């Protein structure tokens, strides 16, 4: 059986590096609010270093989760992790959240993974982030709201499982399709049945652990960064429940399609609306600018790796098609 070789186009390998380098240059040399970091009375460099370590770790784990959801092919592990860093940065500096497309496009053209598996991995990643965030958020919300959220999540999972159990059988019988032809249908990625190719409890458990670890590292790092800048400015820190609600609301504001560059403005407005304190404005701004600087600087070496990565490896999960027998000997 002959293996198929992946050949990545130079455009897809070098474009992330060029765009990310331009974004880093604009942030550090052409953006006036970045200068406030240097002009701060005493920048908390130790805390910034801890936050940078948390960010590198949680984004790396996000890449590992992508790799797991793609089926765990060893040949695409490192590039998928690098794509996770570039993808997170592109969401912030590209307009109208068009940076979301960087993960499916780069994964497809650099690793030749099937579109169906890529889209399924995006569904699994979003579901993991939502469930892990709700797991923490329920401690700061009224129990009625937490119960409603968990009921909605259970309905969502039940809907996905119905695609696995009920809908396939009904659809095949209605349209008189064979099992092999039915499984190749493009509609199937809509359900949760394609998050993993096999019903494996080990993969589901690892997916859940990674999702909780990613969300935990994210909000622990942002909390440390906030307290570091609050101490540098001598500002009074808000309570932990209020801080967590402000961070979750500010992060959810990233989902707004219309936003400023690097979400500057919308992120701070949502933060101040939740905390209800205008005295937190400089701390919120410096927390956000430092956050974005770490995101872009971490994406730069990842984009550099993709630029020089050679994909002369075997293509995963793509067995060669065998022509049907014609019956002529």
GUTI-789380 format. One record per residue (C-alpha): residue number from 1; residue in one letter; x, y, z. Coordinates in steps of 0.25 Angstrom, whole numbers, plus 5000, padded with zeros to 4 digits. Layout:
N
<nr: NUM; rest: a; xx: X; yy: Y; zz: Z>
...
% end
This chain:
329
<nr: 1; rest: x; xx: 5000; yy: 5000; zz: 5000>
<nr: 2; rest: x; xx: 5007; yy: 5013; zz: 4995>
<nr: 3; rest: x; xx: 5007; yy: 5025; zz: 5005>
<nr: 4; rest: x; xx: 5003; yy: 5039; zz: 5001>
<nr: 5; rest: x; xx: 5013; yy: 5050; zz: 5004>
<nr: 6; rest: x; xx: 5008; yy: 5064; zz: 5008>
<nr: 7; rest: x; xx: 5014; yy: 5076; zz: 5001>
<nr: 8; rest: x; xx: 5011; yy: 5089; zz: 5008>
<nr: 9; rest: x; xx: 5011; yy: 5101; zz: 4999>
<nr: 10; rest: x; xx: 5021; yy: 5112; zz: 5003>
<nr: 11; rest: x; xx: 5010; yy: 5122; zz: 5004>
<nr: 12; rest: x; xx: 5003; yy: 5115; zz: 5015>
<nr: 13; rest: x; xx: 5016; yy: 5113; zz: 5022>
<nr: 14; rest: x; xx: 5022; yy: 5127; zz: 5021>
<nr: 15; rest: x; xx: 5009; yy: 5135; zz: 5022>
<nr: 16; rest: x; xx: 5006; yy: 5133; zz: 5037>
<nr: 17; rest: x; xx: 5021; yy: 5138; zz: 5040>
<nr: 18; rest: x; xx: 5019; yy: 5151; zz: 5032>
<nr: 19; rest: x; xx: 5006; yy: 5155; zz: 5037>
<nr: 20; rest: x; xx: 5010; yy: 5152; zz: 5052>
<nr: 21; rest: x; xx: 5023; yy: 5159; zz: 5050>
<nr: 22; rest: x; xx: 5015; yy: 5171; zz: 5045>
<nr: 23; rest: x; xx: 5005; yy: 5171; zz: 5057>
<nr: 24; rest: x; xx: 5016; yy: 5170; zz: 5067>
<nr: 25; rest: x; xx: 5023; yy: 5182; zz: 5061>
<nr: 26; rest: x; xx: 5010; yy: 5190; zz: 5061>
<nr: 27; rest: x; xx: 5008; yy: 5187; zz: 5075>
<nr: 28; rest: x; xx: 5022; yy: 5190; zz: 5081>
<nr: 29; rest: x; xx: 5026; yy: 5201; zz: 5072>
<nr: 30; rest: x; xx: 5013; yy: 5208; zz: 5067>
<nr: 31; rest: x; xx: 5003; yy: 5206; zz: 5078>
<nr: 32; rest: x; xx: 5003; yy: 5217; zz: 5088>
<nr: 33; rest: x; xx: 4996; yy: 5209; zz: 5099>
<nr: 34; rest: x; xx: 5008; yy: 5199; zz: 5099>
<nr: 35; rest: x; xx: 5017; yy: 5210; zz: 5104>
<nr: 36; rest: x; xx: 5009; yy: 5210; zz: 5117>
<nr: 37; rest: x; xx: 5016; yy: 5197; zz: 5121>
<nr: 38; rest: x; xx: 5029; yy: 5204; zz: 5121>
<nr: 39; rest: x; xx: 5024; yy: 5216; zz: 5128>
<nr: 40; rest: x; xx: 5018; yy: 5209; zz: 5139>
<nr: 41; rest: x; xx: 5023; yy: 5212; zz: 5153>
<nr: 42; rest: x; xx: 5029; yy: 5198; zz: 5155>
<nr: 43; rest: x; xx: 5025; yy: 5188; zz: 5145>
<nr: 44; rest: x; xx: 5023; yy: 5174; zz: 5151>
<nr: 45; rest: x; xx: 5032; yy: 5166; zz: 5142>
<nr: 46; rest: x; xx: 5032; yy: 5154; zz: 5151>
<nr: 47; rest: x; xx: 5017; yy: 5153; zz: 5150>
<nr: 48; rest: x; xx: 5018; yy: 5156; zz: 5135>
<nr: 49; rest: x; xx: 5027; yy: 5144; zz: 5134>
<nr: 50; rest: x; xx: 5018; yy: 5135; zz: 5142>
<nr: 51; rest: x; xx: 5006; yy: 5139; zz: 5133>
<nr: 52; rest: x; xx: 5015; yy: 5137; zz: 5120>
<nr: 53; rest: x; xx: 5018; yy: 5123; zz: 5126>
<nr: 54; rest: x; xx: 5003; yy: 5120; zz: 5128>
<nr: 55; rest: x; xx: 4999; yy: 5125; zz: 5114>
<nr: 56; rest: x; xx: 5010; yy: 5117; zz: 5107>
<nr: 57; rest: x; xx: 5005; yy: 5104; zz: 5115>
<nr: 58; rest: x; xx: 4990; yy: 5106; zz: 5113>
<nr: 59; rest: x; xx: 4992; yy: 5109; zz: 5098>
<nr: 60; rest: x; xx: 5001; yy: 5097; zz: 5097>
<nr: 61; rest: x; xx: 4991; yy: 5088; zz: 5103>
<nr: 62; rest: x; xx: 4980; yy: 5094; zz: 5094>
<nr: 63; rest: x; xx: 4989; yy: 5089; zz: 5082>
<nr: 64; rest: x; xx: 4990; yy: 5076; zz: 5089>
<nr: 65; rest: x; xx: 4975; yy: 5075; zz: 5090>
<nr: 66; rest: x; xx: 4973; yy: 5079; zz: 5075>
<nr: 67; rest: x; xx: 4983; yy: 5068; zz: 5072>
<nr: 68; rest: x; xx: 4975; yy: 5058; zz: 5081>
<nr: 69; rest: x; xx: 4962; yy: 5062; zz: 5074>
<nr: 70; rest: x; xx: 4968; yy: 5060; zz: 5060>
<nr: 71; rest: x; xx: 4971; yy: 5046; zz: 5064>
<nr: 72; rest: x; xx: 4985; yy: 5047; zz: 5070>
<nr: 73; rest: x; xx: 4993; yy: 5045; zz: 5057>
<nr: 74; rest: x; xx: 5008; yy: 5046; zz: 5061>
<nr: 75; rest: x; xx: 5012; yy: 5053; zz: 5048>
<nr: 76; rest: x; xx: 5004; yy: 5065; zz: 5051>
<nr: 77; rest: x; xx: 5006; yy: 5067; zz: 5066>
<nr: 78; rest: x; xx: 5016; yy: 5078; zz: 5066>
<nr: 79; rest: x; xx: 5010; yy: 5087; zz: 5054>
<nr: 80; rest: x; xx: 4996; yy: 5086; zz: 5060>
<nr: 81; rest: x; xx: 5002; yy: 5091; zz: 5074>
<nr: 82; rest: x; xx: 5009; yy: 5102; zz: 5066>
<nr: 83; rest: x; xx: 4996; yy: 5105; zz: 5059>
<nr: 84; rest: x; xx: 4989; yy: 5107; zz: 5072>
<nr: 85; rest: x; xx: 4998; yy: 5119; zz: 5076>
<nr: 86; rest: x; xx: 4996; yy: 5125; zz: 5062>
<nr: 87; rest: x; xx: 4981; yy: 5123; zz: 5062>
<nr: 88; rest: x; xx: 4980; yy: 5130; zz: 5076>
<nr: 89; rest: x; xx: 4988; yy: 5142; zz: 5072>
<nr: 90; rest: x; xx: 4981; yy: 5143; zz: 5058>
<nr: 91; rest: x; xx: 4967; yy: 5144; zz: 5065>
<nr: 92; rest: x; xx: 4971; yy: 5156; zz: 5072>
<nr: 93; rest: x; xx: 4978; yy: 5164; zz: 5061>
<nr: 94; rest: x; xx: 4970; yy: 5160; zz: 5049>
<nr: 95; rest: x; xx: 4957; yy: 5168; zz: 5047>
<nr: 96; rest: x; xx: 4943; yy: 5162; zz: 5048>
<nr: 97; rest: x; xx: 4948; yy: 5149; zz: 5055>
<nr: 98; rest: x; xx: 4953; yy: 5145; zz: 5042>
<nr: 99; rest: x; xx: 4965; yy: 5139; zz: 5050>
<nr: 100; rest: x; xx: 4957; yy: 5127; zz: 5054>
<nr: 101; rest: x; xx: 4959; yy: 5122; zz: 5040>
<nr: 102; rest: x; xx: 4974; yy: 5121; zz: 5042>
<nr: 103; rest: x; xx: 4973; yy: 5107; zz: 5049>
<nr: 104; rest: x; xx: 4964; yy: 5100; zz: 5039>
<nr: 105; rest: x; xx: 4972; yy: 5106; zz: 5027>
<nr: 106; rest: x; xx: 4986; yy: 5104; zz: 5032>
<nr: 107; rest: x; xx: 4983; yy: 5090; zz: 5037>
<nr: 108; rest: x; xx: 4977; yy: 5086; zz: 5024>
<nr: 109; rest: x; xx: 4988; yy: 5092; zz: 5015>
<nr: 110; rest: x; xx: 5000; yy: 5088; zz: 5024>
<nr: 111; rest: x; xx: 4996; yy: 5074; zz: 5029>
<nr: 112; rest: x; xx: 4985; yy: 5070; zz: 5019>
<nr: 113; rest: x; xx: 4976; yy: 5066; zz: 5029>
<nr: 114; rest: x; xx: 4961; yy: 5064; zz: 5025>
<nr: 115; rest: x; xx: 4952; yy: 5076; zz: 5026>
<nr: 116; rest: x; xx: 4942; yy: 5067; zz: 5033>
<nr: 117; rest: x; xx: 4952; yy: 5064; zz: 5044>
<nr: 118; rest: x; xx: 4956; yy: 5078; zz: 5045>
<nr: 119; rest: x; xx: 4942; yy: 5083; zz: 5047>
<nr: 120; rest: x; xx: 4939; yy: 5073; zz: 5057>
<nr: 121; rest: x; xx: 4951; yy: 5076; zz: 5065>
<nr: 122; rest: x; xx: 4947; yy: 5091; zz: 5065>
<nr: 123; rest: x; xx: 4933; yy: 5086; zz: 5071>
<nr: 124; rest: x; xx: 4940; yy: 5078; zz: 5082>
<nr: 125; rest: x; xx: 4949; yy: 5089; zz: 5086>
<nr: 126; rest: x; xx: 4938; yy: 5099; zz: 5087>
<nr: 127; rest: x; xx: 4929; yy: 5090; zz: 5095>
<nr: 128; rest: x; xx: 4941; yy: 5087; zz: 5104>
<nr: 129; rest: x; xx: 4943; yy: 5101; zz: 5107>
<nr: 130; rest: x; xx: 4929; yy: 5104; zz: 5110>
<nr: 131; rest: x; xx: 4927; yy: 5092; zz: 5119>
<nr: 132; rest: x; xx: 4940; yy: 5095; zz: 5127>
<nr: 133; rest: x; xx: 4936; yy: 5110; zz: 5128>
<nr: 134; rest: x; xx: 4922; yy: 5106; zz: 5133>
<nr: 135; rest: x; xx: 4929; yy: 5097; zz: 5143>
<nr: 136; rest: x; xx: 4936; yy: 5109; zz: 5150>
<nr: 137; rest: x; xx: 4925; yy: 5119; zz: 5147>
<nr: 138; rest: x; xx: 4914; yy: 5111; zz: 5155>
<nr: 139; rest: x; xx: 4921; yy: 5115; zz: 5168>
<nr: 140; rest: x; xx: 4919; yy: 5130; zz: 5166>
<nr: 141; rest: x; xx: 4905; yy: 5129; zz: 5160>
<nr: 142; rest: x; xx: 4891; yy: 5127; zz: 5167>
<nr: 143; rest: x; xx: 4888; yy: 5112; zz: 5168>
<nr: 144; rest: x; xx: 4876; yy: 5114; zz: 5159>
<nr: 145; rest: x; xx: 4885; yy: 5119; zz: 5148>
<nr: 146; rest: x; xx: 4895; yy: 5108; zz: 5150>
<nr: 147; rest: x; xx: 4884; yy: 5098; zz: 5149>
<nr: 148; rest: x; xx: 4878; yy: 5103; zz: 5136>
<nr: 149; rest: x; xx: 4892; yy: 5104; zz: 5130>
<nr: 150; rest: x; xx: 4895; yy: 5089; zz: 5133>
<nr: 151; rest: x; xx: 4881; yy: 5085; zz: 5128>
<nr: 152; rest: x; xx: 4884; yy: 5092; zz: 5115>
<nr: 153; rest: x; xx: 4898; yy: 5085; zz: 5114>
<nr: 154; rest: x; xx: 4891; yy: 5072; zz: 5117>
<nr: 155; rest: x; xx: 4881; yy: 5075; zz: 5105>
<nr: 156; rest: x; xx: 4893; yy: 5078; zz: 5096>
<nr: 157; rest: x; xx: 4900; yy: 5065; zz: 5099>
<nr: 158; rest: x; xx: 4887; yy: 5057; zz: 5098>
<nr: 159; rest: x; xx: 4885; yy: 5064; zz: 5084>
<nr: 160; rest: x; xx: 4899; yy: 5060; zz: 5080>
<nr: 161; rest: x; xx: 4897; yy: 5046; zz: 5085>
<nr: 162; rest: x; xx: 4884; yy: 5045; zz: 5077>
<nr: 163; rest: x; xx: 4892; yy: 5047; zz: 5064>
<nr: 164; rest: x; xx: 4900; yy: 5035; zz: 5068>
<nr: 165; rest: x; xx: 4888; yy: 5026; zz: 5072>
<nr: 166; rest: x; xx: 4875; yy: 5030; zz: 5066>
<nr: 167; rest: x; xx: 4877; yy: 5039; zz: 5054>
<nr: 168; rest: x; xx: 4887; yy: 5031; zz: 5046>
<nr: 169; rest: x; xx: 4878; yy: 5018; zz: 5046>
<nr: 170; rest: x; xx: 4866; yy: 5026; zz: 5042>
<nr: 171; rest: x; xx: 4873; yy: 5034; zz: 5031>
<nr: 172; rest: x; xx: 4879; yy: 5021; zz: 5025>
<nr: 173; rest: x; xx: 4866; yy: 5014; zz: 5025>
<nr: 174; rest: x; xx: 4858; yy: 5026; zz: 5019>
<nr: 175; rest: x; xx: 4868; yy: 5028; zz: 5008>
<nr: 176; rest: x; xx: 4872; yy: 5013; zz: 5006>
<nr: 177; rest: x; xx: 4887; yy: 5016; zz: 5008>
<nr: 178; rest: x; xx: 4897; yy: 5006; zz: 5011>
<nr: 179; rest: x; xx: 4905; yy: 5008; zz: 5024>
<nr: 180; rest: x; xx: 4918; yy: 5011; zz: 5017>
<nr: 181; rest: x; xx: 4912; yy: 5022; zz: 5008>
<nr: 182; rest: x; xx: 4904; yy: 5028; zz: 5020>
<nr: 183; rest: x; xx: 4917; yy: 5029; zz: 5028>
<nr: 184; rest: x; xx: 4924; yy: 5037; zz: 5017>
<nr: 185; rest: x; xx: 4912; yy: 5048; zz: 5017>
<nr: 186; rest: x; xx: 4917; yy: 5062; zz: 5020>
<nr: 187; rest: x; xx: 4905; yy: 5065; zz: 5029>
<nr: 188; rest: x; xx: 4910; yy: 5055; zz: 5040>
<nr: 189; rest: x; xx: 4920; yy: 5065; zz: 5046>
<nr: 190; rest: x; xx: 4909; yy: 5074; zz: 5051>
<nr: 191; rest: x; xx: 4907; yy: 5064; zz: 5062>
<nr: 192; rest: x; xx: 4916; yy: 5061; zz: 5074>
<nr: 193; rest: x; xx: 4918; yy: 5047; zz: 5068>
<nr: 194; rest: x; xx: 4930; yy: 5051; zz: 5060>
<nr: 195; rest: x; xx: 4938; yy: 5058; zz: 5072>
<nr: 196; rest: x; xx: 4945; yy: 5044; zz: 5073>
<nr: 197; rest: x; xx: 4945; yy: 5034; zz: 5062>
<nr: 198; rest: x; xx: 4943; yy: 5023; zz: 5073>
<nr: 199; rest: x; xx: 4935; yy: 5022; zz: 5085>
<nr: 200; rest: x; xx: 4947; yy: 5022; zz: 5095>
<nr: 201; rest: x; xx: 4946; yy: 5026; zz: 5109>
<nr: 202; rest: x; xx: 4961; yy: 5029; zz: 5110>
<nr: 203; rest: x; xx: 4960; yy: 5039; zz: 5099>
<nr: 204; rest: x; xx: 4948; yy: 5045; zz: 5106>
<nr: 205; rest: x; xx: 4954; yy: 5046; zz: 5119>
<nr: 206; rest: x; xx: 4967; yy: 5052; zz: 5114>
<nr: 207; rest: x; xx: 4959; yy: 5062; zz: 5106>
<nr: 208; rest: x; xx: 4951; yy: 5066; zz: 5119>
<nr: 209; rest: x; xx: 4964; yy: 5067; zz: 5127>
<nr: 210; rest: x; xx: 4971; yy: 5076; zz: 5116>
<nr: 211; rest: x; xx: 4959; yy: 5085; zz: 5116>
<nr: 212; rest: x; xx: 4958; yy: 5087; zz: 5131>
<nr: 213; rest: x; xx: 4974; yy: 5089; zz: 5131>
<nr: 214; rest: x; xx: 4973; yy: 5100; zz: 5120>
<nr: 215; rest: x; xx: 4962; yy: 5108; zz: 5126>
<nr: 216; rest: x; xx: 4969; yy: 5107; zz: 5140>
<nr: 217; rest: x; xx: 4982; yy: 5112; zz: 5135>
<nr: 218; rest: x; xx: 4976; yy: 5123; zz: 5127>
<nr: 219; rest: x; xx: 4968; yy: 5129; zz: 5139>
<nr: 220; rest: x; xx: 4979; yy: 5126; zz: 5149>
<nr: 221; rest: x; xx: 4989; yy: 5134; zz: 5140>
<nr: 222; rest: x; xx: 4980; yy: 5145; zz: 5137>
<nr: 223; rest: x; xx: 4977; yy: 5147; zz: 5152>
<nr: 224; rest: x; xx: 4992; yy: 5147; zz: 5155>
<nr: 225; rest: x; xx: 4994; yy: 5157; zz: 5144>
<nr: 226; rest: x; xx: 4983; yy: 5166; zz: 5149>
<nr: 227; rest: x; xx: 4988; yy: 5166; zz: 5164>
<nr: 228; rest: x; xx: 5002; yy: 5169; zz: 5159>
<nr: 229; rest: x; xx: 4997; yy: 5182; zz: 5152>
<nr: 230; rest: x; xx: 4988; yy: 5185; zz: 5163>
<nr: 231; rest: x; xx: 5000; yy: 5185; zz: 5173>
<nr: 232; rest: x; xx: 5008; yy: 5193; zz: 5164>
<nr: 233; rest: x; xx: 4998; yy: 5204; zz: 5163>
<nr: 234; rest: x; xx: 4994; yy: 5203; zz: 5178>
<nr: 235; rest: x; xx: 4980; yy: 5200; zz: 5174>
<nr: 236; rest: x; xx: 4970; yy: 5193; zz: 5182>
<nr: 237; rest: x; xx: 4967; yy: 5179; zz: 5177>
<nr: 238; rest: x; xx: 4953; yy: 5174; zz: 5175>
<nr: 239; rest: x; xx: 4948; yy: 5162; zz: 5181>
<nr: 240; rest: x; xx: 4951; yy: 5148; zz: 5175>
<nr: 241; rest: x; xx: 4936; yy: 5145; zz: 5170>
<nr: 242; rest: x; xx: 4935; yy: 5159; zz: 5164>
<nr: 243; rest: x; xx: 4949; yy: 5157; zz: 5157>
<nr: 244; rest: x; xx: 4945; yy: 5144; zz: 5152>
<nr: 245; rest: x; xx: 4932; yy: 5149; zz: 5146>
<nr: 246; rest: x; xx: 4939; yy: 5161; zz: 5140>
<nr: 247; rest: x; xx: 4950; yy: 5152; zz: 5134>
<nr: 248; rest: x; xx: 4939; yy: 5142; zz: 5128>
<nr: 249; rest: x; xx: 4931; yy: 5154; zz: 5123>
<nr: 250; rest: x; xx: 4943; yy: 5161; zz: 5117>
<nr: 251; rest: x; xx: 4947; yy: 5148; zz: 5110>
<nr: 252; rest: x; xx: 4933; yy: 5146; zz: 5104>
<nr: 253; rest: x; xx: 4934; yy: 5160; zz: 5098>
<nr: 254; rest: x; xx: 4944; yy: 5154; zz: 5089>
<nr: 255; rest: x; xx: 4933; yy: 5147; zz: 5082>
<nr: 256; rest: x; xx: 4927; yy: 5160; zz: 5077>
<nr: 257; rest: x; xx: 4930; yy: 5161; zz: 5062>
<nr: 258; rest: x; xx: 4931; yy: 5176; zz: 5062>
<nr: 259; rest: x; xx: 4943; yy: 5180; zz: 5071>
<nr: 260; rest: x; xx: 4955; yy: 5189; zz: 5071>
<nr: 261; rest: x; xx: 4969; yy: 5184; zz: 5068>
<nr: 262; rest: x; xx: 4973; yy: 5173; zz: 5078>
<nr: 263; rest: x; xx: 4959; yy: 5175; zz: 5085>
<nr: 264; rest: x; xx: 4964; yy: 5188; zz: 5092>
<nr: 265; rest: x; xx: 4952; yy: 5196; zz: 5096>
<nr: 266; rest: x; xx: 4942; yy: 5185; zz: 5097>
<nr: 267; rest: x; xx: 4950; yy: 5177; zz: 5106>
<nr: 268; rest: x; xx: 4952; yy: 5188; zz: 5116>
<nr: 269; rest: x; xx: 4937; yy: 5193; zz: 5115>
<nr: 270; rest: x; xx: 4932; yy: 5180; zz: 5119>
<nr: 271; rest: x; xx: 4942; yy: 5178; zz: 5130>
<nr: 272; rest: x; xx: 4938; yy: 5192; zz: 5136>
<nr: 273; rest: x; xx: 4923; yy: 5189; zz: 5134>
<nr: 274; rest: x; xx: 4924; yy: 5176; zz: 5143>
<nr: 275; rest: x; xx: 4934; yy: 5182; zz: 5154>
<nr: 276; rest: x; xx: 4926; yy: 5195; zz: 5154>
<nr: 277; rest: x; xx: 4939; yy: 5203; zz: 5158>
<nr: 278; rest: x; xx: 4945; yy: 5213; zz: 5149>
<nr: 279; rest: x; xx: 4958; yy: 5213; zz: 5157>
<nr: 280; rest: x; xx: 4960; yy: 5199; zz: 5151>
<nr: 281; rest: x; xx: 4962; yy: 5205; zz: 5137>
<nr: 282; rest: x; xx: 4977; yy: 5207; zz: 5137>
<nr: 283; rest: x; xx: 4979; yy: 5193; zz: 5143>
<nr: 284; rest: x; xx: 4969; yy: 5187; zz: 5133>
<nr: 285; rest: x; xx: 4976; yy: 5194; zz: 5121>
<nr: 286; rest: x; xx: 4990; yy: 5189; zz: 5125>
<nr: 287; rest: x; xx: 4985; yy: 5175; zz: 5128>
<nr: 288; rest: x; xx: 4979; yy: 5174; zz: 5114>
<nr: 289; rest: x; xx: 4991; yy: 5180; zz: 5107>
<nr: 290; rest: x; xx: 5001; yy: 5171; zz: 5114>
<nr: 291; rest: x; xx: 4992; yy: 5159; zz: 5111>
<nr: 292; rest: x; xx: 4992; yy: 5163; zz: 5096>
<nr: 293; rest: x; xx: 5007; yy: 5165; zz: 5096>
<nr: 294; rest: x; xx: 5009; yy: 5151; zz: 5101>
<nr: 295; rest: x; xx: 4999; yy: 5145; zz: 5091>
<nr: 296; rest: x; xx: 5007; yy: 5152; zz: 5079>
<nr: 297; rest: x; xx: 5021; yy: 5149; zz: 5084>
<nr: 298; rest: x; xx: 5017; yy: 5134; zz: 5087>
<nr: 299; rest: x; xx: 5011; yy: 5133; zz: 5073>
<nr: 300; rest: x; xx: 5024; yy: 5138; zz: 5066>
<nr: 301; rest: x; xx: 5033; yy: 5126; zz: 5069>
<nr: 302; rest: x; xx: 5021; yy: 5117; zz: 5066>
<nr: 303; rest: x; xx: 5020; yy: 5124; zz: 5052>
<nr: 304; rest: x; xx: 5035; yy: 5123; zz: 5050>
<nr: 305; rest: x; xx: 5034; yy: 5108; zz: 5052>
<nr: 306; rest: x; xx: 5023; yy: 5106; zz: 5042>
<nr: 307; rest: x; xx: 5031; yy: 5114; zz: 5032>
<nr: 308; rest: x; xx: 5043; yy: 5105; zz: 5033>
<nr: 309; rest: x; xx: 5035; yy: 5092; zz: 5035>
<nr: 310; rest: x; xx: 5036; yy: 5082; zz: 5025>
<nr: 311; rest: x; xx: 5024; yy: 5073; zz: 5023>
<nr: 312; rest: x; xx: 5030; yy: 5061; zz: 5016>
<nr: 313; rest: x; xx: 5023; yy: 5052; zz: 5024>
<nr: 314; rest: x; xx: 5012; yy: 5041; zz: 5022>
<nr: 315; rest: x; xx: 4998; yy: 5046; zz: 5021>
<nr: 316; rest: x; xx: 4989; yy: 5042; zz: 5033>
<nr: 317; rest: x; xx: 4976; yy: 5035; zz: 5032>
<nr: 318; rest: x; xx: 4976; yy: 5035; zz: 5016>
<nr: 319; rest: x; xx: 4977; yy: 5021; zz: 5011>
<nr: 320; rest: x; xx: 4977; yy: 5020; zz: 4996>
<nr: 321; rest: x; xx: 4964; yy: 5017; zz: 4989>
<nr: 322; rest: x; xx: 4963; yy: 5004; zz: 4982>
<nr: 323; rest: x; xx: 4956; yy: 5004; zz: 4969>
<nr: 324; rest: x; xx: 4943; yy: 4994; zz: 4969>
<nr: 325; rest: x; xx: 4945; yy: 4981; zz: 4962>
<nr: 326; rest: x; xx: 4939; yy: 4982; zz: 4948>
<nr: 327; rest: x; xx: 4937; yy: 4967; zz: 4947>
<nr: 328; rest: x; xx: 4946; yy: 4965; zz: 4935>
<nr: 329; rest: x; xx: 4957; yy: 4956; zz: 4936>
% end
